[in-house]
Amino acid sequence: MTRILLVEDNEMNRDMLSRRLSRRGFEVLIAENGQAGVELAASEKPDLILMDMSLPVMDGWEATRRIKADPLTSAIPVIALTAHAMASDREMALKAGCDDYDSKPVDLPQLVRKIEQLLTT
């Protein structure tokens, strides 16, 4: 089963997205802040990470940089999830090390396509 780490501080978004991904056959691990996301990525080695960018403790930009800088987790694909839909936000996410970018509210079929594409490359 494909394991996805969802790093999301908003309880409603976390609950909705984790349930929808679980129904699609993914095992979902959850972290509520960037620091916990970095720690879970290292300990659990998920197949893919969905990273909110606006997080407490450590934001998603820094969490992604740390995940990509660690040889144990650097190969894990990261998709940035953010309510900011500006072109500059996408560029910032990619510069931080994210492999792809998706805006909120999440379009689940589109997100699943991105997940599947990253897992097959």
C-alpha positions in Angstrom: 0.0 0.0 0.0 1.3 3.5 -0.9 2.0 5.5 2.2 1.5 9.3 2.0 2.6 11.7 4.8 0.1 14.6 5.0 1.6 17.6 6.8 -1.4 19.8 7.5 -2.2 22.0 10.5 -5.9 22.7 9.7 -8.0 19.9 11.3 -10.8 20.2 8.8 -8.5 20.0 5.8 -6.5 17.2 7.4 -9.6 15.1 8.1 -11.2 15.7 4.7 -8.1 15.0 2.7 -6.9 12.0 4.7 -10.4 10.3 4.5 -10.6 10.9 0.7 -7.1 9.6 0.1 -7.8 6.5 2.3 -10.8 5.7 0.3 -8.6 5.8 -2.8 -6.4 3.1 -1.3 -3.6 5.2 0.2 -2.3 4.7 3.8 -2.2 8.2 5.3 0.3 9.3 8.0 -0.4 12.7 9.6 1.8 15.5 11.0 0.3 18.7 12.3 3.4 20.9 11.9 6.6 21.2 9.8 8.9 19.8 12.5 6.7 16.8 13.1 6.6 16.3 9.3 10.4 16.3 9.1 10.6 13.8 11.9 7.9 11.5 10.5 9.5 11.6 7.1 12.8 10.4 8.6 11.2 7.7 10.8 8.5 6.4 8.5 10.0 7.0 5.0 6.6 7.5 3.3 6.3 7.1 -0.5 5.2 10.7 -0.9 4.6 13.8 1.1 1.8 16.3 0.8 3.2 19.5 2.5 1.1 22.5 3.5 3.3 25.5 3.3 1.7 27.6 6.1 2.5 25.6 9.2 3.2 26.3 12.9 6.5 25.4 14.5 8.3 25.1 11.2 6.8 26.3 7.9 6.5 24.0 4.9 9.3 25.7 3.0 11.8 25.0 5.7 10.5 21.5 6.4 10.8 20.7 2.7 14.3 22.0 2.5 15.3 19.8 5.5 13.7 16.7 4.0 15.4 17.3 0.7 18.8 18.0 2.4 18.7 14.7 4.3 20.1 11.7 2.3 17.6 9.4 4.0 14.6 11.4 2.8 15.8 13.4 -0.2 14.3 11.0 -2.8 10.8 11.2 -1.3 8.6 13.3 -3.7 7.0 16.3 -2.0 3.8 18.1 -3.3 3.3 21.6 -1.9 -0.3 22.3 -0.9 -1.2 25.9 -0.4 -4.0 28.4 -0.6 -1.7 30.8 -2.3 -2.2 30.3 -6.0 0.2 32.9 -7.4 2.9 31.8 -10.0 5.6 33.1 -7.5 4.3 30.7 -4.9 4.7 27.8 -7.2 8.3 28.9 -8.0 9.1 29.3 -4.3 7.8 25.8 -3.6 9.9 24.3 -6.4 12.9 26.2 -5.3 12.4 24.9 -1.7 12.6 21.3 -3.2 9.0 20.4 -3.8 8.5 18.1 -6.8 5.1 19.6 -7.6 2.6 22.1 -6.4 -1.2 22.1 -5.9 -3.5 24.8 -4.7 -6.3 24.6 -2.1 -9.1 23.9 -2.2 -7.8 20.5 -3.4 -9.1 19.1 -6.6 -8.8 15.5 -5.6 -8.8 13.8 -9.1 -6.0 16.3 -10.2 -4.0 15.7 -7.0 -4.3 11.9 -7.3 -3.0 12.2 -10.9 0.0 14.2 -9.6 0.6 11.6 -6.9 0.5 8.7 -9.3 2.7 10.5 -11.8 5.4 11.2 -9.2 5.2 7.6 -7.9 5.8 6.2 -11.3 8.8 8.4 -12.3 
